[in-house]
């Protein structure tokens, strides 16, 4: 009836497919970029304990706390 032109009702399903493919590709690119940034260290992944140990070591280096206090802080944080 259409004279051989067009795809009739099948274009609706194919149109949805052609719309979802670019969205899927964009989603995969975003996922890959975020994953690469996290693995390369672009996004900081520090735990609270490591940050606290580093702060204690800096305080020790400045002379604010003694060697005993530093060791106590380290042992307390490693328990948690």
Residue pairs with C-beta under 8 A, 6 or more apart in sequence:
2 8
7 14
36 42
37 43
38 45
49 77
49 78
49 80
52 73
52 77
53 73
53 74
53 77
56 65
56 69
56 70
56 73
56 74
56 77
57 70
59 65
59 70
60 66
60 67
60 69
60 70
65 73
